[in-house]
Amino acid sequence: MESNPKAIIFEIRAGVGGDEAALFASDLFRMYTRYAQNKNWDVVVLSENKSEAGGLKEVIFEIKGSDAYTDFKYEAGVHRVQRIPKTEKSGRIHTSTATVAVLPKIDAAEVNLNPSDVHIETTKASGPGGQYVNKRMTAVRAVHIPTGIVVTCQTERSLQQNKEQALSVIASKLLEAEKRKNISQIEGKRREQIGSADRGEKIRTYNFPQDRITDHRINKKWHNIESFLDGNIDKMIKQLKQGLN
C-alpha cells in the first residue's frame, strides 16, 4: 500500500449519548468536510444513517486529496463533547461521544478479494447529499461473507461505480486487518482506533461552556470551537503532526 494514498475512507459513528451523540457526529462530519472543501478536495458520501433529531448515527465518506491521509490519520479515536443540549431545559451539561475511523483507500484489485465471497444487494437511496458533498441516488449493500463486513455505498454515480466503491471500502478494511494478522476479527482494526466509545477513552474533548478543545495525546488546547467545527483546523493538524510523528 502506498504511503500517501490519494483518497481516504472516513467512518464517523455516534457513541455514548443518544441524540446528542448523533448531533455531535454531524458536527464532526461538517468539520472534516469543510476542511476538505477549503483544500479543494473532493468529498463523496458513501453511506449515512440519520437520527430522528437530525444528527448522524453513522456516516461513511471518501475524501480525495494527495495529502488527506497525512492530515487526517491522527483523527481516529473517540471524540468527546461537553455541552448543554438544546433540549435540556435545566441547563445541565451533557457528555457525549462520537467515534472516528480513518482508512487509506485502496483498489479492490490490490487485495485478494474473491467476488464469490461478496454478496451484493441493490436498493434505492433518497435525499440530497448536502451542500459540500455529492448527492446520492442509488445504494449498493455489499456483505463480505467470511468476515461479516457490511458496507453500503450510495452516490449519484452508476450502479457499477457504487459497487466498485463498496468493494474498495471492504478491501481497505481487509488490508488493514491483514497488516495486523487479524482477518478473523476484521472489526478489530476499527475497535483499536475507536475503543468502545466510552467517555474515558477519548483522544479529544470539545468543551462548549469553556469554548475549549483539548487534545489529550499532545496536551494541547485551542479556543473558538465554532470556528473549528467550520473546518478551520489547520493549526491543530500541524501541531498533531509535530507532536505525534
C-alpha positions as CSV (number, residue, x, y, z in Angstrom):
1,M,0.0,0.0,0.0
2,E,1.3,3.4,-0.9
3,S,2.5,5.6,2.0
4,N,0.5,8.6,0.9
5,P,-2.8,7.4,-0.7
6,K,-4.8,9.6,-3.0
7,A,-8.0,9.0,-1.1
8,I,-9.2,8.0,2.4
9,I,-12.3,6.5,3.9
10,F,-13.8,8.3,6.9
11,E,-16.2,6.5,9.2
12,I,-17.9,8.6,11.9
13,R,-20.4,6.9,14.4
14,A,-22.4,8.3,17.2
15,G,-21.2,6.8,20.5
16,V,-22.5,7.4,24.1
17,G,-25.2,10.0,24.4
18,G,-28.1,9.1,22.2
19,D,-29.4,12.0,20.0
20,E,-26.8,14.4,21.4
21,A,-24.0,12.0,20.3
22,A,-25.6,11.8,16.8
23,L,-25.7,15.6,16.6
24,F,-22.0,15.7,17.6
25,A,-21.2,13.1,14.9
26,S,-22.8,15.5,12.5
27,D,-20.7,18.4,13.8
28,L,-17.5,16.4,13.2
29,F,-18.7,15.5,9.7
30,R,-19.2,19.2,9.0
31,M,-15.7,20.0,10.4
32,Y,-13.9,17.4,8.2
33,T,-15.8,18.1,5.0
34,R,-15.4,21.9,5.3
35,Y,-11.7,21.5,5.9
36,A,-11.6,19.3,2.8
37,Q,-13.5,21.9,0.9
38,N,-11.0,24.6,1.9
39,K,-8.3,22.3,0.5
40,N,-10.3,21.8,-2.8
41,W,-10.5,18.1,-2.1
42,D,-13.5,16.1,-3.3
43,V,-15.9,14.6,-0.8
44,V,-18.3,11.7,-1.6
45,V,-20.7,10.4,0.9
46,L,-20.9,6.6,0.6
47,S,-23.4,5.9,3.3
48,E,-25.3,7.7,6.1
49,N,-27.9,6.9,8.7
50,K,-29.6,9.9,10.2
51,S,-31.2,10.2,13.7
52,E,-34.7,11.5,14.3
53,A,-33.2,14.7,15.8
54,G,-31.3,15.5,12.6
55,G,-27.9,14.1,13.6
56,L,-25.9,11.3,12.2
57,K,-25.9,7.8,13.7
58,E,-23.3,6.9,11.2
59,V,-21.7,8.3,8.1
60,I,-19.1,6.9,5.8
61,F,-17.5,9.1,3.2
62,E,-14.5,9.4,0.9
63,I,-12.1,12.3,0.7
64,K,-9.9,12.6,-2.4
65,G,-6.7,14.5,-1.9
66,S,-3.0,13.7,-2.1
67,D,-2.3,14.9,1.5
68,A,-5.6,13.8,3.0
69,Y,-4.3,10.8,4.8
70,T,-1.3,12.8,6.2
71,D,-3.6,15.4,7.5
72,F,-6.4,13.2,8.9
73,K,-4.7,10.0,10.1
74,Y,-4.5,11.3,13.7
75,E,-8.2,11.9,13.9
76,A,-9.0,8.3,14.5
77,G,-10.4,7.6,18.0
78,V,-13.0,8.7,20.5
79,H,-14.1,12.3,20.4
80,R,-15.9,13.7,23.5
81,V,-18.2,16.7,23.7
82,Q,-19.4,18.5,26.8
83,R,-22.3,21.0,26.2
84,I,-25.8,21.8,27.1
85,P,-28.2,20.1,24.6
86,K,-30.8,22.3,23.1
87,T,-33.5,20.0,24.6
88,E,-32.0,20.3,28.1
89,K,-34.4,22.6,30.0
90,S,-32.5,22.6,33.3
91,G,-29.2,23.8,31.7
92,R,-27.3,20.7,32.7
93,I,-24.1,19.9,30.8
94,H,-24.2,16.5,29.0
95,T,-21.1,14.5,28.0
96,S,-21.4,12.5,24.7
97,T,-19.0,10.8,22.3
98,A,-18.6,10.0,18.6
99,T,-16.0,7.7,17.1
100,V,-13.8,8.3,14.1
101,A,-12.0,5.7,11.9
102,V,-9.7,6.7,9.1
103,L,-8.5,4.2,6.4
104,P,-6.4,4.7,3.4
105,K,-8.5,3.8,0.4
106,I,-7.2,1.1,-1.9
107,D,-8.5,-0.6,-5.0
108,A,-10.2,-3.9,-4.6
109,A,-7.7,-5.4,-7.1
110,E,-4.9,-4.7,-4.6
111,V,-6.1,-7.4,-2.3
112,N,-7.2,-11.0,-2.9
113,L,-10.9,-10.3,-2.7
114,N,-12.8,-13.2,-4.1
115,P,-16.0,-12.0,-5.8
116,S,-17.8,-15.1,-4.6
117,D,-17.2,-14.0,-1.0
118,V,-19.2,-10.8,-1.5
119,H,-22.9,-10.7,-1.6
120,I,-24.3,-7.6,-3.4
121,E,-27.8,-6.1,-2.9
122,T,-29.1,-3.0,-4.6
123,T,-31.6,-0.5,-3.1
124,K,-32.7,3.0,-3.7
125,A,-31.4,5.9,-1.7
126,S,-33.1,9.1,-1.1
127,G,-32.3,12.7,-0.1
128,P,-29.7,15.2,-1.1
129,G,-26.0,14.8,-0.2
130,G,-25.7,18.3,1.4
131,Q,-24.0,21.4,0.4
132,Y,-20.5,20.1,0.4
133,V,-20.9,16.6,-0.9
134,N,-22.3,14.8,-3.9
135,K,-25.9,13.7,-4.0
136,R,-26.8,10.0,-3.7
137,M,-29.4,8.4,-5.9
138,T,-28.8,4.7,-5.6
139,A,-27.4,2.3,-3.0
140,V,-25.3,-0.9,-3.1
141,R,-25.1,-3.0,0.0
142,A,-22.1,-5.4,0.0
143,V,-21.5,-8.1,2.6
144,H,-18.2,-9.8,2.8
145,I,-19.3,-13.2,3.9
146,P,-16.1,-14.6,5.5
147,T,-15.6,-11.6,7.8
148,G,-19.1,-10.2,8.1
149,I,-18.1,-6.7,6.9
150,V,-21.1,-4.8,5.6
151,V,-20.7,-1.7,3.5
152,T,-23.4,0.4,1.9
153,C,-22.4,2.9,-0.8
154,Q,-24.8,5.4,-2.4
155,T,-23.7,8.2,-4.8
156,E,-25.0,9.9,-7.9
157,R,-22.8,7.6,-10.0
158,S,-23.8,4.4,-11.8
159,L,-24.7,1.2,-10.1
160,Q,-21.4,-0.3,-11.2
161,Q,-19.4,2.6,-9.7
162,N,-21.3,2.2,-6.4
163,K,-20.4,-1.5,-6.4
164,E,-16.8,-0.6,-7.0
165,Q,-16.8,1.9,-4.1
166,A,-18.3,-0.7,-1.8
167,L,-15.7,-3.3,-2.8
168,S,-12.9,-0.7,-2.3
169,V,-14.1,0.0,1.3
170,I,-14.2,-3.7,2.0
171,A,-10.7,-4.1,0.5
172,S,-9.3,-1.2,2.6
173,K,-10.6,-2.8,5.8
174,L,-9.3,-6.2,4.8
175,L,-5.8,-4.9,4.1
176,E,-5.6,-3.0,7.4
177,A,-6.7,-6.2,9.2
178,E,-4.2,-8.3,7.2
179,K,-1.4,-6.0,8.3
180,R,-2.2,-6.9,11.9
181,K,-2.6,-10.6,11.1
182,N,-6.2,-10.4,12.3
183,I,-8.5,-11.1,9.4
184,S,-10.7,-13.3,11.6
185,Q,-11.5,-10.3,13.7
186,I,-11.9,-7.7,11.0
187,E,-13.6,-5.2,13.3
188,G,-10.6,-5.3,15.5
189,K,-8.9,-2.5,13.4
190,R,-11.8,-0.2,13.9
191,R,-12.1,-1.1,17.6
192,E,-8.4,-0.5,18.0
193,Q,-8.9,3.1,16.7
194,I,-12.1,3.9,18.5
195,G,-12.4,1.6,21.5
196,S,-15.9,1.0,22.9
197,A,-16.9,4.7,22.6
198,D,-16.7,5.0,26.4
199,R,-16.3,8.6,27.6
200,G,-13.0,7.7,29.3
201,E,-11.3,6.6,26.1
202,K,-11.3,10.0,24.4
203,I,-8.5,11.4,22.4
204,R,-10.0,14.9,22.3
205,T,-12.6,16.9,24.2
206,Y,-14.8,19.7,22.9
207,N,-15.9,21.7,25.9
208,F,-18.5,24.2,24.8
209,P,-19.1,26.0,28.1
210,Q,-15.4,26.9,28.2
211,D,-15.1,27.2,24.4
212,R,-12.1,24.9,24.6
213,I,-10.8,22.0,22.6
214,T,-8.2,19.7,24.3
215,D,-6.2,17.0,22.5
216,H,-5.2,14.7,25.3
217,R,-2.4,12.9,23.4
218,I,-0.3,16.0,23.0
219,N,-1.8,18.0,25.9
220,K,-2.7,21.0,23.6
221,K,-5.6,23.3,24.0
222,W,-7.4,25.6,21.5
223,H,-10.3,28.0,21.7
224,N,-13.1,29.1,19.4
225,I,-14.9,25.7,18.9
226,E,-17.4,27.1,16.3
227,S,-14.5,28.1,14.1
228,F,-13.0,24.6,14.4
229,L,-16.3,23.0,13.5
230,D,-16.4,25.2,10.4
231,G,-13.3,23.5,9.2
232,N,-10.6,25.9,10.5
233,I,-8.4,23.1,12.0
234,D,-5.1,23.8,10.2
235,K,-3.3,24.8,13.4
236,M,-4.4,21.7,15.2
237,I,-3.4,19.4,12.4
238,K,0.0,21.0,12.2
239,Q,0.6,20.5,16.0
240,L,-0.7,16.9,15.9
241,K,1.8,16.1,13.1
242,Q,4.6,17.7,15.1
243,G,3.6,16.0,18.4
244,L,2.7,12.5,17.2
245,N,5.1,11.8,14.3
